[in-house]
């Protein structure tokens, strides 16, 4: 079948790499894609938000399935756009409806959903600009650190954790009154700080059935030792050593089942990935956030560990027969390290020539922010490439990724050299 993959990051390169291995695939198209997806697919110069142009392309190229990588098109209703169009309604879209995508699109929506379905999460309050005095009073009720979240999408940068009450009050005012994150912070969620170890669990659901995919831990801070600004992700490890069978059983019973059942009970159409950001608090799982798609760079360690045919899994999602499919996993450990541009996550440089990818051995290279300029491969984003390696031990996987990360070069390349080190002794 012909498949259209929407997106342009490392996540989409990992999906393209995996889909290209399917015997069910005829032609894979990616819009807009990057230099990495070109190795497995035909890139299409259509913006991921241009639903009308996507429709024309889908009809013209007899597309039989659409996989949506990033959250933007999902929150903006691409699933509903297809479902409500008579020419598109029979084409499965892997991703939730617009309402389902609000699990990520609105922090307040997701918190209310969790409360309704008794899913463990931190206590919280939601406030608008007009409620600033109440918000400031609410903040004082918590002990530091103070967790403040923009309600809407803010490109992974809308969550702030501060130790000082004065700084927290300033940040809260910046978000609500001065619209620090634009419309995303027209409403703000203040949360109780949960102390523990973070991890993510990924679920693929057809709206009735579900499959639990490998767990992962990502590293969001730009600096080693988890210091500095938040980024879209500087690396990831899968599986997570501390997410043992006992803990994951609690996650399934207390979080996954109530989430899937809650969506079904509320008649929310959801055929796609549920990314569950968790905190392991002394062996007890608490939900920090939902995302309505796979993570990046988590996809770069989760998807390579799936040995099953991914297109077959997606077909079952579309047909609501996911219960009939077995998911086979690679038991080895996967580690990915993200190479980023100078200045990221602030203003960063572009169009720096990349060399050395041909020297990489025993690792997968997933492109994130890259493009072809003439005969050159050049940087085209803050996060440039993810280097993924397998190992029988976490040390082996880390070592391979670090060794190969060193072989790829572009001006002022930066990467964290401590990815996974905190998990070695666990």
Secondary structure, DSSP 4 states (H G I P E B T S, - for coil): -EEEEEE-SHHHHHHHHHHTT-TT-S-EEEEE--TTGGGTSEEE---TT-HHHHHHHHHHTTEEEEEE-SHHHHHTTHHHHHHT-TTTTTSEEEEE-TTTTHHHH-HHHHHHHHHHTT--B--EEEEEGGGHHHHHHHHHTSPSSEEEEESS--TT--EEEES-HHHHHHHHHHHHTS-TTGGGGSEEEEEPPPPSEEEEEEEEE-SS-EEEPPPBEE--EEETTTEEEE-S-SEEEES-TT--HHHHHHHIIIIIHHHHHHHHHTT--EEEEEEEEEEEETTEEEEEEEESS--TTTHHHHGGGB-S-HHHHHHHHHHT-GGG-PPPB--SEEEEEEEE-TTTTSS-----B-B-GGG--SSEEEESSEEEETTEEEE-SSEEEEEEEEESSHHHHHHHHHHHHHH-B-TT-B--TTTTGGGTT-
